[in-house]
Amino acid sequence: MAERTISEILEALARIEANVKTIAKNSADHEARLRELEQRNGKRMDAITLAAISAAVVGVIGYAVGKLF
């Protein structure tokens, strides 16, 4: 009976180990995806900021040229 209990414990431990490995693998994948999404948002905000600054500069130059002529 003790041998049966030990073998059941070992089998359960093997299943737990497999589950932990799967969870660790999935966790690394999710972390990589989150980093990619965070970088994408940063790039998007950089593009929006660049467009806004460019529009402001063009507006100021256009205003200045309009005042000259």
CHARMM internal coordinates of N, CA and C (Angstrom, degrees):
IC EDIT
DIST 1 N 1 CA 1.4374
DIST 1 CA 1 C 1.5233
ANGL 1 N 1 CA 1 C 110.95
DIST 1 C 2 N 1.3184
ANGL 1 CA 1 C 2 N 117.31
DIHE 1 N 1 CA 1 C 2 N -39.53
DIST 2 N 2 CA 1.4637
ANGL 1 C 2 N 2 CA 120.89
DIHE 1 CA 1 C 2 N 2 CA 179.42
DIST 2 CA 2 C 1.5268
ANGL 2 N 2 CA 2 C 110.21
DIHE 1 C 2 N 2 CA 2 C -65.63
DIST 2 C 3 N 1.3462
ANGL 2 CA 2 C 3 N 116.35
DIHE 2 N 2 CA 2 C 3 N -37.90
DIST 3 N 3 CA 1.4669
ANGL 2 C 3 N 3 CA 120.31
DIHE 2 CA 2 C 3 N 3 CA 178.43
DIST 3 CA 3 C 1.5204
ANGL 3 N 3 CA 3 C 110.65
DIHE 2 C 3 N 3 CA 3 C -64.10
DIST 3 C 4 N 1.3193
ANGL 3 CA 3 C 4 N 116.07
DIHE 3 N 3 CA 3 C 4 N -38.56
DIST 4 N 4 CA 1.4682
ANGL 3 C 4 N 4 CA 120.85
DIHE 3 CA 3 C 4 N 4 CA 179.66
DIST 4 CA 4 C 1.5256
ANGL 4 N 4 CA 4 C 109.37
DIHE 3 C 4 N 4 CA 4 C -65.76
DIST 4 C 5 N 1.3023
ANGL 4 CA 4 C 5 N 117.44
DIHE 4 N 4 CA 4 C 5 N -43.51
DIST 5 N 5 CA 1.4540
ANGL 4 C 5 N 5 CA 121.61
DIHE 4 CA 4 C 5 N 5 CA 179.54
DIST 5 CA 5 C 1.5210
ANGL 5 N 5 CA 5 C 110.62
DIHE 4 C 5 N 5 CA 5 C -63.76
DIST 5 C 6 N 1.3189
ANGL 5 CA 5 C 6 N 116.93
DIHE 5 N 5 CA 5 C 6 N -42.51
DIST 6 N 6 CA 1.4597
ANGL 5 C 6 N 6 CA 120.87
DIHE 5 CA 5 C 6 N 6 CA 178.95
DIST 6 CA 6 C 1.5194
ANGL 6 N 6 CA 6 C 110.27
DIHE 5 C 6 N 6 CA 6 C -63.89
DIST 6 C 7 N 1.3192
ANGL 6 CA 6 C 7 N 117.36
DIHE 6 N 6 CA 6 C 7 N -42.95
DIST 7 N 7 CA 1.4697
ANGL 6 C 7 N 7 CA 119.67
DIHE 6 CA 6 C 7 N 7 CA 179.83
DIST 7 CA 7 C 1.5299
ANGL 7 N 7 CA 7 C 110.68
DIHE 6 C 7 N 7 CA 7 C -66.15
DIST 7 C 8 N 1.3291
ANGL 7 CA 7 C 8 N 117.81
DIHE 7 N 7 CA 7 C 8 N -37.16
DIST 8 N 8 CA 1.4665
ANGL 7 C 8 N 8 CA 120.38
DIHE 7 CA 7 C 8 N 8 CA 176.45
DIST 8 CA 8 C 1.5295
ANGL 8 N 8 CA 8 C 110.76
DIHE 7 C 8 N 8 CA 8 C -64.31
DIST 8 C 9 N 1.3213
ANGL 8 CA 8 C 9 N 115.57
DIHE 8 N 8 CA 8 C 9 N -40.25
DIST 9 N 9 CA 1.4748
ANGL 8 C 9 N 9 CA 120.39
DIHE 8 CA 8 C 9 N 9 CA 178.27
DIST 9 CA 9 C 1.5278
ANGL 9 N 9 CA 9 C 109.73
DIHE 8 C 9 N 9 CA 9 C -64.66
DIST 9 C 10 N 1.3222
ANGL 9 CA 9 C 10 N 117.40
DIHE 9 N 9 CA 9 C 10 N -42.41
DIST 10 N 10 CA 1.4598
ANGL 9 C 10 N 10 CA 120.71
DIHE 9 CA 9 C 10 N 10 CA 179.57
DIST 10 CA 10 C 1.5280
ANGL 10 N 10 CA 10 C 111.24
DIHE 9 C 10 N 10 CA 10 C -64.77
DIST 10 C 11 N 1.3258
ANGL 10 CA 10 C 11 N 116.87
DIHE 10 N 10 CA 10 C 11 N -40.03
DIST 11 N 11 CA 1.4698
ANGL 10 C 11 N 11 CA 120.21
DIHE 10 CA 10 C 11 N 11 CA 177.50
DIST 11 CA 11 C 1.5326
ANGL 11 N 11 CA 11 C 110.76
DIHE 10 C 11 N 11 CA 11 C -64.49
DIST 11 C 12 N 1.3201
ANGL 11 CA 11 C 12 N 116.01
DIHE 11 N 11 CA 11 C 12 N -43.28
DIST 12 N 12 CA 1.4648
ANGL 11 C 12 N 12 CA 119.99
DIHE 11 CA 11 C 12 N 12 CA 178.24
DIST 12 CA 12 C 1.5211
ANGL 12 N 12 CA 12 C 110.47
DIHE 11 C 12 N 12 CA 12 C -63.51
DIST 12 C 13 N 1.3078
ANGL 12 CA 12 C 13 N 116.89
DIHE 12 N 12 CA 12 C 13 N -39.52
DIST 13 N 13 CA 1.4557
ANGL 12 C 13 N 13 CA 121.53
DIHE 12 CA 12 C 13 N 13 CA 178.78
DIST 13 CA 13 C 1.5262
ANGL 13 N 13 CA 13 C 110.85
DIHE 12 C 13 N 13 CA 13 C -64.29
DIST 13 C 14 N 1.3145
ANGL 13 CA 13 C 14 N 116.93
DIHE 13 N 13 CA 13 C 14 N -39.09
DIST 14 N 14 CA 1.4663
ANGL 13 C 14 N 14 CA 120.93
DIHE 13 CA 13 C 14 N 14 CA 178.18
DIST 14 CA 14 C 1.5290
ANGL 14 N 14 CA 14 C 110.18
DIHE 13 C 14 N 14 CA 14 C -64.67
DIST 14 C 15 N 1.3350
ANGL 14 CA 14 C 15 N 117.52
DIHE 14 N 14 CA 14 C 15 N -41.12
DIST 15 N 15 CA 1.4782
ANGL 14 C 15 N 15 CA 121.07
DIHE 14 CA 14 C 15 N 15 CA 177.58
DIST 15 CA 15 C 1.5255
ANGL 15 N 15 CA 15 C 110.48
DIHE 14 C 15 N 15 CA 15 C -64.63
DIST 15 C 16 N 1.3272
ANGL 15 CA 15 C 16 N 116.09
DIHE 15 N 15 CA 15 C 16 N -42.11
DIST 16 N 16 CA 1.4680
ANGL 15 C 16 N 16 CA 120.40
DIHE 15 CA 15 C 16 N 16 CA 178.88
DIST 16 CA 16 C 1.5261
ANGL 16 N 16 CA 16 C 110.02
DIHE 15 C 16 N 16 CA 16 C -61.94
DIST 16 C 17 N 1.3183
ANGL 16 CA 16 C 17 N 116.53
DIHE 16 N 16 CA 16 C 17 N -43.38
DIST 17 N 17 CA 1.4726
ANGL 16 C 17 N 17 CA 120.77
DIHE 16 CA 16 C 17 N 17 CA 179.55
DIST 17 CA 17 C 1.5245
ANGL 17 N 17 CA 17 C 110.66
DIHE 16 C 17 N 17 CA 17 C -61.31
DIST 17 C 18 N 1.3224
ANGL 17 CA 17 C 18 N 117.10
DIHE 17 N 17 CA 17 C 18 N -42.38
DIST 18 N 18 CA 1.4677
ANGL 17 C 18 N 18 CA 120.55
DIHE 17 CA 17 C 18 N 18 CA 178.72
DIST 18 CA 18 C 1.5242
ANGL 18 N 18 CA 18 C 110.24
DIHE 17 C 18 N 18 CA 18 C -63.86
DIST 18 C 19 N 1.3237
ANGL 18 CA 18 C 19 N 116.73
DIHE 18 N 18 CA 18 C 19 N -41.49
DIST 19 N 19 CA 1.4703
ANGL 18 C 19 N 19 CA 120.13
DIHE 18 CA 18 C 19 N 19 CA 178.92
DIST 19 CA 19 C 1.5213
ANGL 19 N 19 CA 19 C 111.58
DIHE 18 C 19 N 19 CA 19 C -64.58
DIST 19 C 20 N 1.3205
ANGL 19 CA 19 C 20 N 117.05
DIHE 19 N 19 CA 19 C 20 N -40.38
DIST 20 N 20 CA 1.4686
ANGL 19 C 20 N 20 CA 120.93
DIHE 19 CA 19 C 20 N 20 CA 179.60
DIST 20 CA 20 C 1.5304
ANGL 20 N 20 CA 20 C 109.84
DIHE 19 C 20 N 20 CA 20 C -64.13
DIST 20 C 21 N 1.3255
ANGL 20 CA 20 C 21 N 117.46
DIHE 20 N 20 CA 20 C 21 N -41.45
DIST 21 N 21 CA 1.4646
ANGL 20 C 21 N 21 CA 120.40
DIHE 20 CA 20 C 21 N 21 CA 177.87
DIST 21 CA 21 C 1.5248
ANGL 21 N 21 CA 21 C 110.85
DIHE 20 C 21 N 21 CA 21 C -62.43
DIST 21 C 22 N 1.3187
ANGL 21 CA 21 C 22 N 116.94
DIHE 21 N 21 CA 21 C 22 N -42.59
DIST 22 N 22 CA 1.4634
ANGL 21 C 22 N 22 CA 120.86
DIHE 21 CA 21 C 22 N 22 CA 178.77
DIST 22 CA 22 C 1.5203
ANGL 22 N 22 CA 22 C 111.23
DIHE 21 C 22 N 22 CA 22 C -63.68
DIST 22 C 23 N 1.3087
ANGL 22 CA 22 C 23 N 116.35
DIHE 22 N 22 CA 22 C 23 N -42.91
DIST 23 N 23 CA 1.4689
ANGL 22 C 23 N 23 CA 120.86
DIHE 22 CA 22 C 23 N 23 CA 179.22
DIST 23 CA 23 C 1.5228
ANGL 23 N 23 CA 23 C 110.26
DIHE 22 C 23 N 23 CA 23 C -63.44
DIST 23 C 24 N 1.3141
ANGL 23 CA 23 C 24 N 117.79
DIHE 23 N 23 CA 23 C 24 N -42.26
DIST 24 N 24 CA 1.4693
ANGL 23 C 24 N 24 CA 121.42
DIHE 23 CA 23 C 24 N 24 CA 179.64
DIST 24 CA 24 C 1.5259
ANGL 24 N 24 CA 24 C 110.40
DIHE 23 C 24 N 24 CA 24 C -63.47
DIST 24 C 25 N 1.3175
ANGL 24 CA 24 C 25 N 116.65
DIHE 24 N 24 CA 24 C 25 N -41.61
DIST 25 N 25 CA 1.4686
ANGL 24 C 25 N 25 CA 121.03
DIHE 24 CA 24 C 25 N 25 CA 178.89
DIST 25 CA 25 C 1.5170
ANGL 25 N 25 CA 25 C 110.47
DIHE 24 C 25 N 25 CA 25 C -63.71
DIST 25 C 26 N 1.3255
ANGL 25 CA 25 C 26 N 117.22
DIHE 25 N 25 CA 25 C 26 N -46.24
DIST 26 N 26 CA 1.4606
ANGL 25 C 26 N 26 CA 121.23
DIHE 25 CA 25 C 26 N 26 CA -179.85
DIST 26 CA 26 C 1.5229
ANGL 26 N 26 CA 26 C 111.11
DIHE 25 C 26 N 26 CA 26 C -65.91
DIST 26 C 27 N 1.3059
ANGL 26 CA 26 C 27 N 116.65
DIHE 26 N 26 CA 26 C 27 N -36.09
DIST 27 N 27 CA 1.4631
ANGL 26 C 27 N 27 CA 121.22
DIHE 26 CA 26 C 27 N 27 CA 179.08
DIST 27 CA 27 C 1.5209
ANGL 27 N 27 CA 27 C 110.68
DIHE 26 C 27 N 27 CA 27 C -62.82
DIST 27 C 28 N 1.3058
ANGL 27 CA 27 C 28 N 117.23
DIHE 27 N 27 CA 27 C 28 N -43.31
DIST 28 N 28 CA 1.4644
ANGL 27 C 28 N 28 CA 121.12
DIHE 27 CA 27 C 28 N 28 CA 178.67
DIST 28 CA 28 C 1.5235
ANGL 28 N 28 CA 28 C 110.21
DIHE 27 C 28 N 28 CA 28 C -63.61
DIST 28 C 29 N 1.3237
ANGL 28 CA 28 C 29 N 117.14
DIHE 28 N 28 CA 28 C 29 N -39.40
DIST 29 N 29 CA 1.4616
ANGL 28 C 29 N 29 CA 121.51
DIHE 28 CA 28 C 29 N 29 CA 178.90
DIST 29 CA 29 C 1.5245
ANGL 29 N 29 CA 29 C 110.30
DIHE 28 C 29 N 29 CA 29 C -65.15
DIST 29 C 30 N 1.3163
ANGL 29 CA 29 C 30 N 117.00
DIHE 29 N 29 CA 29 C 30 N -43.96
DIST 30 N 30 CA 1.4615
ANGL 29 C 30 N 30 CA 120.60
DIHE 29 CA 29 C 30 N 30 CA 179.79
DIST 30 CA 30 C 1.5257
ANGL 30 N 30 CA 30 C 111.05
DIHE 29 C 30 N 30 CA 30 C -64.97
DIST 30 C 31 N 1.3205
ANGL 30 CA 30 C 31 N 116.34
DIHE 30 N 30 CA 30 C 31 N -38.48
DIST 31 N 31 CA 1.4639
ANGL 30 C 31 N 31 CA 120.22
DIHE 30 CA 30 C 31 N 31 CA 178.89
DIST 31 CA 31 C 1.5261
ANGL 31 N 31 CA 31 C 110.20
DIHE 30 C 31 N 31 CA 31 C -62.91
DIST 31 C 32 N 1.3222
ANGL 31 CA 31 C 32 N 117.12
DIHE 31 N 31 CA 31 C 32 N -42.40
DIST 32 N 32 CA 1.4660
ANGL 31 C 32 N 32 CA 120.73
DIHE 31 CA 31 C 32 N 32 CA 178.75
DIST 32 CA 32 C 1.5249
ANGL 32 N 32 CA 32 C 110.55
DIHE 31 C 32 N 32 CA 32 C -63.41
DIST 32 C 33 N 1.3231
ANGL 32 CA 32 C 33 N 117.09
DIHE 32 N 32 CA 32 C 33 N -40.95
DIST 33 N 33 CA 1.4690
ANGL 32 C 33 N 33 CA 120.65
DIHE 32 CA 32 C 33 N 33 CA 179.06
DIST 33 CA 33 C 1.5233
ANGL 33 N 33 CA 33 C 111.32
DIHE 32 C 33 N 33 CA 33 C -65.14
DIST 33 C 34 N 1.3186
ANGL 33 CA 33 C 34 N 116.93
DIHE 33 N 33 CA 33 C 34 N -41.15
DIST 34 N 34 CA 1.4642
ANGL 33 C 34 N 34 CA 120.35
DIHE 33 CA 33 C 34 N 34 CA 178.76
DIST 34 CA 34 C 1.5256
ANGL 34 N 34 CA 34 C 111.26
DIHE 33 C 34 N 34 CA 34 C -63.66
DIST 34 C 35 N 1.3078
ANGL 34 CA 34 C 35 N 117.01
DIHE 34 N 34 CA 34 C 35 N -42.48
DIST 35 N 35 CA 1.4657
ANGL 34 C 35 N 35 CA 119.91
DIHE 34 CA 34 C 35 N 35 CA 178.09
DIST 35 CA 35 C 1.5161
ANGL 35 N 35 CA 35 C 110.96
DIHE 34 C 35 N 35 CA 35 C -61.47
DIST 35 C 36 N 1.3297
ANGL 35 CA 35 C 36 N 116.64
DIHE 35 N 35 CA 35 C 36 N -41.09
DIST 36 N 36 CA 1.4653
ANGL 35 C 36 N 36 CA 120.76
DIHE 35 CA 35 C 36 N 36 CA 178.49
DIST 36 CA 36 C 1.5261
ANGL 36 N 36 CA 36 C 110.68
DIHE 35 C 36 N 36 CA 36 C -62.20
DIST 36 C 37 N 1.3325
ANGL 36 CA 36 C 37 N 117.25
DIHE 36 N 36 CA 36 C 37 N -43.16
DIST 37 N 37 CA 1.4667
ANGL 36 C 37 N 37 CA 120.50
DIHE 36 CA 36 C 37 N 37 CA 178.61
DIST 37 CA 37 C 1.5258
ANGL 37 N 37 CA 37 C 111.38
DIHE 36 C 37 N 37 CA 37 C -65.41
DIST 37 C 38 N 1.3144
ANGL 37 CA 37 C 38 N 117.28
DIHE 37 N 37 CA 37 C 38 N -40.21
DIST 38 N 38 CA 1.4633
ANGL 37 C 38 N 38 CA 120.52
DIHE 37 CA 37 C 38 N 38 CA 178.56
DIST 38 CA 38 C 1.5206
ANGL 38 N 38 CA 38 C 110.80
DIHE 37 C 38 N 38 CA 38 C -63.52
DIST 38 C 39 N 1.3072
ANGL 38 CA 38 C 39 N 117.44
DIHE 38 N 38 CA 38 C 39 N -40.83
DIST 39 N 39 CA 1.4593
ANGL 38 C 39 N 39 CA 120.72
DIHE 38 CA 38 C 39 N 39 CA 179.36
DIST 39 CA 39 C 1.5232
ANGL 39 N 39 CA 39 C 110.84
DIHE 38 C 39 N 39 CA 39 C -68.24
DIST 39 C 40 N 1.3076
ANGL 39 CA 39 C 40 N 116.84
DIHE 39 N 39 CA 39 C 40 N -36.70
DIST 40 N 40 CA 1.4606
ANGL 39 C 40 N 40 CA 120.89
DIHE 39 CA 39 C 40 N 40 CA 179.79
DIST 40 CA 40 C 1.5248
ANGL 40 N 40 CA 40 C 110.26
DIHE 39 C 40 N 40 CA 40 C -63.20
DIST 40 C 41 N 1.3402
ANGL 40 CA 40 C 41 N 117.16
DIHE 40 N 40 CA 40 C 41 N -42.56
DIST 41 N 41 CA 1.4573
ANGL 40 C 41 N 41 CA 120.56
DIHE 40 CA 40 C 41 N 41 CA 177.58
DIST 41 CA 41 C 1.5211
ANGL 41 N 41 CA 41 C 110.94
DIHE 40 C 41 N 41 CA 41 C -64.05
DIST 41 C 42 N 1.3188
ANGL 41 CA 41 C 42 N 117.48
DIHE 41 N 41 CA 41 C 42 N -39.63
DIST 42 N 42 CA 1.4566
ANGL 41 C 42 N 42 CA 121.21
DIHE 41 CA 41 C 42 N 42 CA 178.45
DIST 42 CA 42 C 1.5145
ANGL 42 N 42 CA 42 C 111.36
DIHE 41 C 42 N 42 CA 42 C -63.39
DIST 42 C 43 N 1.3123
ANGL 42 CA 42 C 43 N 117.36
DIHE 42 N 42 CA 42 C 43 N -42.48
DIST 43 N 43 CA 1.4640
ANGL 42 C 43 N 43 CA 121.54
DIHE 42 CA 42 C 43 N 43 CA 178.59
DIST 43 CA 43 C 1.5247
ANGL 43 N 43 CA 43 C 110.56
DIHE 42 C 43 N 43 CA 43 C -65.37
DIST 43 C 44 N 1.3079
ANGL 43 CA 43 C 44 N 115.99
DIHE 43 N 43 CA 43 C 44 N -38.16
DIST 44 N 44 CA 1.4656
ANGL 43 C 44 N 44 CA 120.56
DIHE 43 CA 43 C 44 N 44 CA 179.48
DIST 44 CA 44 C 1.5314
ANGL 44 N 44 CA 44 C 110.19
DIHE 43 C 44 N 44 CA 44 C -65.26
DIST 44 C 45 N 1.3225
ANGL 44 CA 44 C 45 N 116.39
DIHE 44 N 44 CA 44 C 45 N -43.24
DIST 45 N 45 CA 1.4644
ANGL 44 C 45 N 45 CA 119.59
DIHE 44 CA 44 C 45 N 45 CA 179.03
DIST 45 CA 45 C 1.5287
ANGL 45 N 45 CA 45 C 110.64
DIHE 44 C 45 N 45 CA 45 C -66.43
DIST 45 C 46 N 1.3224
ANGL 45 CA 45 C 46 N 117.49
DIHE 45 N 45 CA 45 C 46 N -36.79
DIST 46 N 46 CA 1.4651
ANGL 45 C 46 N 46 CA 120.47
DIHE 45 CA 45 C 46 N 46 CA 176.27
DIST 46 CA 46 C 1.5219
ANGL 46 N 46 CA 46 C 110.70
DIHE 45 C 46 N 46 CA 46 C -61.51
DIST 46 C 47 N 1.3183
ANGL 46 CA 46 C 47 N 117.18
DIHE 46 N 46 CA 46 C 47 N -42.25
DIST 47 N 47 CA 1.4690
ANGL 46 C 47 N 47 CA 121.04
DIHE 46 CA 46 C 47 N 47 CA 179.39
DIST 47 CA 47 C 1.5264
ANGL 47 N 47 CA 47 C 110.83
DIHE 46 C 47 N 47 CA 47 C -65.40
DIST 47 C 48 N 1.3298
ANGL 47 CA 47 C 48 N 116.98
DIHE 47 N 47 CA 47 C 48 N -41.07
DIST 48 N 48 CA 1.4706
ANGL 47 C 48 N 48 CA 120.73
DIHE 47 CA 47 C 48 N 48 CA 179.29
DIST 48 CA 48 C 1.5237
ANGL 48 N 48 CA 48 C 109.86
DIHE 47 C 48 N 48 CA 48 C -65.03
DIST 48 C 49 N 1.3222
ANGL 48 CA 48 C 49 N 116.96
DIHE 48 N 48 CA 48 C 49 N -43.47
DIST 49 N 49 CA 1.4683
ANGL 48 C 49 N 49 CA 121.10
DIHE 48 CA 48 C 49 N 49 CA 179.18
DIST 49 CA 49 C 1.5271
ANGL 49 N 49 CA 49 C 110.36
DIHE 48 C 49 N 49 CA 49 C -62.69
DIST 49 C 50 N 1.3183
ANGL 49 CA 49 C 50 N 117.86
DIHE 49 N 49 CA 49 C 50 N -44.03
DIST 50 N 50 CA 1.4580
ANGL 49 C 50 N 50 CA 121.71
DIHE 49 CA 49 C 50 N 50 CA 178.75
DIST 50 CA 50 C 1.5273
ANGL 50 N 50 CA 50 C 110.69
DIHE 49 C 50 N 50 CA 50 C -61.75
DIST 50 C 51 N 1.3072
ANGL 50 CA 50 C 51 N 117.73
DIHE 50 N 50 CA 50 C 51 N -42.54
DIST 51 N 51 CA 1.4700
ANGL 50 C 51 N 51 CA 121.04
DIHE 50 CA 50 C 51 N 51 CA 179.35
DIST 51 CA 51 C 1.5209
ANGL 51 N 51 CA 51 C 110.63
DIHE 50 C 51 N 51 CA 51 C -64.26
DIST 51 C 52 N 1.3246
ANGL 51 CA 51 C 52 N 117.63
DIHE 51 N 51 CA 51 C 52 N -41.37
DIST 52 N 52 CA 1.4603
ANGL 51 C 52 N 52 CA 121.02
DIHE 51 CA 51 C 52 N 52 CA -179.61
DIST 52 CA 52 C 1.5292
ANGL 52 N 52 CA 52 C 110.80
DIHE 51 C 52 N 52 CA 52 C -66.27
DIST 52 C 53 N 1.3183
ANGL 52 CA 52 C 53 N 117.51
DIHE 52 N 52 CA 52 C 53 N -43.64
DIST 53 N 53 CA 1.4662
ANGL 52 C 53 N 53 CA 120.72
DIHE 52 CA 52 C 53 N 53 CA 178.89
DIST 53 CA 53 C 1.5255
ANGL 53 N 53 CA 53 C 110.32
DIHE 52 C 53 N 53 CA 53 C -65.47
DIST 53 C 54 N 1.3309
ANGL 53 CA 53 C 54 N 116.75
DIHE 53 N 53 CA 53 C 54 N -42.30
DIST 54 N 54 CA 1.4659
ANGL 53 C 54 N 54 CA 120.18
DIHE 53 CA 53 C 54 N 54 CA 178.48
DIST 54 CA 54 C 1.5203
ANGL 54 N 54 CA 54 C 111.26
DIHE 53 C 54 N 54 CA 54 C -61.42
DIST 54 C 55 N 1.3114
ANGL 54 CA 54 C 55 N 117.11
DIHE 54 N 54 CA 54 C 55 N -42.52
DIST 55 N 55 CA 1.4686
ANGL 54 C 55 N 55 CA 120.82
DIHE 54 CA 54 C 55 N 55 CA 179.50
DIST 55 CA 55 C 1.5203
ANGL 55 N 55 CA 55 C 110.37
DIHE 54 C 55 N 55 CA 55 C -64.11
DIST 55 C 56 N 1.3199
ANGL 55 CA 55 C 56 N 117.14
DIHE 55 N 55 CA 55 C 56 N -40.43
DIST 56 N 56 CA 1.4655
ANGL 55 C 56 N 56 CA 120.51
DIHE 55 CA 55 C 56 N 56 CA 179.26
DIST 56 CA 56 C 1.5243
ANGL 56 N 56 CA 56 C 110.89
DIHE 55 C 56 N 56 CA 56 C -65.32
DIST 56 C 57 N 1.3212
ANGL 56 CA 56 C 57 N 117.60
DIHE 56 N 56 CA 56 C 57 N -43.51
DIST 57 N 57 CA 1.4665
ANGL 56 C 57 N 57 CA 121.13
DIHE 56 CA 56 C 57 N 57 CA 179.53
DIST 57 CA 57 C 1.5251
ANGL 57 N 57 CA 57 C 110.29
DIHE 56 C 57 N 57 CA 57 C -64.07
DIST 57 C 58 N 1.3020
ANGL 57 CA 57 C 58 N 117.37
DIHE 57 N 57 CA 57 C 58 N -45.16
DIST 58 N 58 CA 1.4648
ANGL 57 C 58 N 58 CA 120.98
DIHE 57 CA 57 C 58 N 58 CA 178.62
DIST 58 CA 58 C 1.5263
ANGL 58 N 58 CA 58 C 110.07
DIHE 57 C 58 N 58 CA 58 C -62.18
DIST 58 C 59 N 1.3157
ANGL 58 CA 58 C 59 N 117.55
DIHE 58 N 58 CA 58 C 59 N -39.65
DIST 59 N 59 CA 1.4599
ANGL 58 C 59 N 59 CA 121.19
DIHE 58 CA 58 C 59 N 59 CA 178.09
DIST 59 CA 59 C 1.5175
ANGL 59 N 59 CA 59 C 112.05
DIHE 58 C 59 N 59 CA 59 C -63.12
DIST 59 C 60 N 1.3217
ANGL 59 CA 59 C 60 N 116.77
DIHE 59 N 59 CA 59 C 60 N -44.00
DIST 60 N 60 CA 1.4678
ANGL 59 C 60 N 60 CA 120.78
DIHE 59 CA 59 C 60 N 60 CA 179.16
DIST 60 CA 60 C 1.5257
ANGL 60 N 60 CA 60 C 110.41
DIHE 59 C 60 N 60 CA 60 C -64.95
DIST 60 C 61 N 1.3384
ANGL 60 CA 60 C 61 N 117.11
DIHE 60 N 60 CA 60 C 61 N -44.77
DIST 61 N 61 CA 1.4748
ANGL 60 C 61 N 61 CA 120.50
DIHE 60 CA 60 C 61 N 61 CA 178.47
DIST 61 CA 61 C 1.5164
ANGL 61 N 61 CA 61 C 110.59
DIHE 60 C 61 N 61 CA 61 C -63.03
DIST 61 C 62 N 1.3259
ANGL 61 CA 61 C 62 N 117.30
DIHE 61 N 61 CA 61 C 62 N -43.10
DIST 62 N 62 CA 1.4595
ANGL 61 C 62 N 62 CA 121.00
DIHE 61 CA 61 C 62 N 62 CA 178.23
DIST 62 CA 62 C 1.5143
ANGL 62 N 62 CA 62 C 111.52
DIHE 61 C 62 N 62 CA 62 C -61.66
DIST 62 C 63 N 1.3092
ANGL 62 CA 62 C 63 N 117.14
DIHE 62 N 62 CA 62 C 63 N -41.51
DIST 63 N 63 CA 1.4638
ANGL 62 C 63 N 63 CA 121.32
DIHE 62 CA 62 C 63 N 63 CA 178.18
DIST 63 CA 63 C 1.5321
ANGL 63 N 63 CA 63 C 110.83
DIHE 62 C 63 N 63 CA 63 C -63.18
DIST 63 C 64 N 1.3477
ANGL 63 CA 63 C 64 N 115.28
DIHE 63 N 63 CA 63 C 64 N -44.58
DIST 64 N 64 CA 1.4620
ANGL 63 C 64 N 64 CA 120.30
DIHE 63 CA 63 C 64 N 64 CA -179.71
DIST 64 CA 64 C 1.5342
ANGL 64 N 64 CA 64 C 111.32
DIHE 63 C 64 N 64 CA 64 C -63.60
DIST 64 C 65 N 1.3171
ANGL 64 CA 64 C 65 N 116.65
DIHE 64 N 64 CA 64 C 65 N -43.45
DIST 65 N 65 CA 1.4731
ANGL 64 C 65 N 65 CA 120.63
DIHE 64 CA 64 C 65 N 65 CA 178.57
DIST 65 CA 65 C 1.5170
ANGL 65 N 65 CA 65 C 109.50
DIHE 64 C 65 N 65 CA 65 C -65.69
DIST 65 C 66 N 1.3059
ANGL 65 CA 65 C 66 N 117.76
DIHE 65 N 65 CA 65 C 66 N -38.64
DIST 66 N 66 CA 1.4675
ANGL 65 C 66 N 66 CA 121.27
DIHE 65 CA 65 C 66 N 66 CA 178.31
DIST 66 CA 66 C 1.5206
ANGL 66 N 66 CA 66 C 112.15
DIHE 65 C 66 N 66 CA 66 C -63.10
DIST 66 C 67 N 1.3175
ANGL 66 CA 66 C 67 N 117.38
DIHE 66 N 66 CA 66 C 67 N -36.63
DIST 67 N 67 CA 1.4673
ANGL 66 C 67 N 67 CA 121.70
DIHE 66 CA 66 C 67 N 67 CA 178.94
DIST 67 CA 67 C 1.5337
ANGL 67 N 67 CA 67 C 111.78
DIHE 66 C 67 N 67 CA 67 C -71.67
DIST 67 C 68 N 1.3372
ANGL 67 CA 67 C 68 N 117.06
DIHE 67 N 67 CA 67 C 68 N -30.54
DIST 68 N 68 CA 1.4550
ANGL 67 C 68 N 68 CA 121.79
DIHE 67 CA 67 C 68 N 68 CA -179.36
DIST 68 CA 68 C 1.5265
ANGL 68 N 68 CA 68 C 112.04
DIHE 67 C 68 N 68 CA 68 C -72.36
DIST 68 C 69 N 1.3010
ANGL 68 CA 68 C 69 N 116.19
DIHE 68 N 68 CA 68 C 69 N -34.33
DIST 69 N 69 CA 1.4693
ANGL 68 C 69 N 69 CA 119.02
DIHE 68 CA 68 C 69 N 69 CA -176.09
DIST 69 CA 69 C 1.4882
ANGL 69 N 69 CA 69 C 107.62
DIHE 68 C 69 N 69 CA 69 C -113.22
END
COOR INIT
IC SEED 1 N 1 CA 1 C
IC BUILD
